[in-house]
Amino acid sequence: MKELVEYIVKSIVSEPDKVSLTEESGDEGLLIKLEVAAEDKGRVIGRQGRVAEAMRTLLRVKAARNDTRVRLEIV
């Protein structure tokens, strides 16, 4: 799932070298932390959070197929 988020984010940011993703497993499922350059945060979040919510929706669908839970946190 980390690869899916990485592909999407690197496609929309202006500085793909500064994209950093970490995965943490816990009791509540998988937590993916996303860090981008300060000037790219607006692109990743989108207007009224639409881009971020779309990525979270895709992750939830993929997680449901794998019978797990996932959360995306933009740091």
N, C-alpha and C positions, 0 to 999 in steps of 0.2 A: 504494500500500500504506500510505502514511503516513495517508491519509484513513480507512482502515479502522481502524487502531489509534486514531486520534484520536476517532472516533465511539464506539468501545467504551469507551475510558477516560473520556471526558467523560460517558458515561451512568452510570458507576458511582461516580465521585468526588463529594465534597461541594463541592469548589471547582474547577469546570471552568475558571475563568479562569486558574488557575495551572498548567495542563497545557502543557508545552512539548515539541515533537517536532523532532528534527533528523535529516536523512538524509545519509549519507556513502556514496559509492561507492568501492569498492576492488577489489583483486584477488580477494578472497574473496566478492564480491557486495555486496549492499546492507546497510548497518548503520543501524538505526533506534534512536536514543537517546531515551528517554522520561524526562522529569522531571515530578514531581508534588509537591504540597505534602507536607510531612513527615507530617501526620496522615492522608493518603490513601494512603501507600505500602502499608499493610496491606491495603487494599481492592483495590489493583491487583495485589499479589502473591497474595493469597488464602491460605486455609489450606493449608499444606504446598505452596505454590506452584502451586495448581491453576488459578487464574485466569490467571496469567502463562503457564503452560504451554499453556493453551487458546488464548491469543492467539498464542503462537509456532506452534502447530499450524495455526491458520488462515492465518498468514503463510506457512508452508512450503507449504501447498496452493496458495495464490495464486501464490507464486513458482514452483512447479513448472509451473503453467499458462503462465507467462511465460518458462519455461526459464532461470531465474536462481536465485540463492541469497539468502536474507535472514536477518538475525539481529536480535533485539530485545534491547536492553540497557536495564535500568531503573536510572537513575542516582540 
